[in-house]
Amino acid sequence: MTTRRFLPVATMTLLLVAVWYAGALWLNAPQAEEALVRAAKPWGWTDLLAQAYGMKRPILPTPDQVAVELWNSLTGTTPTSPRNLLFHAWVTAEAALTGLAMGLALGTLLAVGIVHTRTLEYSLLPWVIASQTIPILAIAPMIVVILGNLGLTGLLPKAVICMYLCFFPITVGMVKGLRAADPLWLDLMRTYSAGGLRSFWSLRLPASLPFLFASLKVSVAISVVGAIVGELPTGGQAGLGARLLSGSYYGQTVQIWSALVMASLLSVLLIGVVRTVELALLGKAGAR
Amino acid sequence: MHTAPPPRSDGASTPVPASSAPADGPGHPIVDIRGLSLIYPTADQPVTALSDVSLSIAKGDFVSLIGPSGCGKTTLLRVIADLERPTSGRIAVEGLSPEQARLKRLYGYVFQAPALYPWRNVERNVMLPLEIMGLPAAERRTRARAQLERVGLAGFERKFPWQLSGGMQQRVSIARALALQPDLLLLDEPFGALDEITRDHLNLHLTQLWRATGKTCVFVTHSIAEAVFLSTRIVVMSPRPGRILDVIDCDLPRERTLDIRETPEFAAIAHRVREGLKEGHSYDD
């Protein structure tokens, strides 16, 4: 990374950390003051700061508290232990990726249908859009209950919730992508007397890939959100959602925040993977 | 963009091959057009793109279609390629209907724009028609390399279209059309978007290629100099309705260099083409 890119990022990060510390002081100060008053000893500014930044259950934990919690969780236990955040991140990632794969299949299938059949465009598209107006928090427990009733528990209900969120950007992107082929490119296929299937594989599908990857980057991030939401109604045995839930039961704000940081790291990692695949597949062709 | 063929008025006007005899040997018509018309039905009133066009193109000829925009020169080329369907009249391509000729991949088509697929490198662009033909991979590569060498692009196989200049891209698209090894090459203003220096260079390239391969070329252009330099025959067309005004024999020697454009013979033919265009009111506002 060049200095020109590094400097703005570093400045912004420092600024955010400063705001975070200020916010922590502002939110935690009333409780900290109460504790100092209760101790009935003389205290000054430094005592207040130490108290506000060192509480066991702060309203807002400080970045260093979250970092220590993350570090202890990642290094203090084996990655397969339920006390390790890597274990929970993997459980969530598994559901998110399975759901993404299912969403990719469903989204592509719908897009192909919509592009090739005018009737499907009119009959299906309104439902596709309507499906996204329902809040996922409302429908997620229903999905878990219904699938649980059918004997399906564990990974699958979560993956279905992810799929429900993922397929929409993929359908929209692919419909646009499959229609992105230049008329001249289509004429060219006709002069080769290429059939419909041939044109699809050699022209329409590759022409749609840049659109697909734009959609995938959106989808992979909301898939992680979907997996976390899916872990809440299951009672929370494992996964980042489960950590959030148990953290809020016991008022463990440091645990909640470290799970949140882990979730965003997971999303960043998965988007990075999608970006890498995109570069490998389209790198040179896309570098216009 | 190619749309559904316009409705045909009746069975009798369906274009049928003019002759079922196979067209081969020099001098034999490779394209034979008789009384061809094409009318686009539009919302307010039908537009006559081609009106009673008759033209015979002999094997080995280099025929240029020249005229102002709207004269139907591109439409005529697209009819030969079965990218448009005529409303009436007869047309035969190598003794077959245009559709049969297209299905048998008897011609190579070069568009105004290079129309290269950006996600394929140069070599894989040239191999595309061969993939569709179902040729084995080794032969695809051999043929693609040979054609790229023919257009002077050996060594550029692994480049992507965006890494090439406009002129080089158009040469790739010519190599791609040649890869099918057709006897007939249809070129729709292939150098129209290029600067004059590049255009001169590619004209020289094309005439050498034509002489070396003996292919029949049908070339759409709106440049008089280009038409005279390249052609054995020049078809002068006129708009509203699109029709043929004159067919001019261009009997310059087959071996041509850019210097030929300075000769009186060249000037005389160019003058005749210009007169023909004037006659068709091409210079009116």
Interface residues (C-beta under 8 A of the other chain):
Chain A: D182 P183 L184 W185 L186 D187 L188 M189 R190 T191 Y192 S193 A194 R198 S202 L203 P206 A207 L209 L282 K284 A285 A287 R288
Chain B: M1 H2 A81 D82 L83 R102 L103 K104 R105 Y107 G108 Y109 F111 Q112 A113 A115 Y117 P118 W119 R120 N121 L128 P129 E131 I132 M133 F160 W162 L180
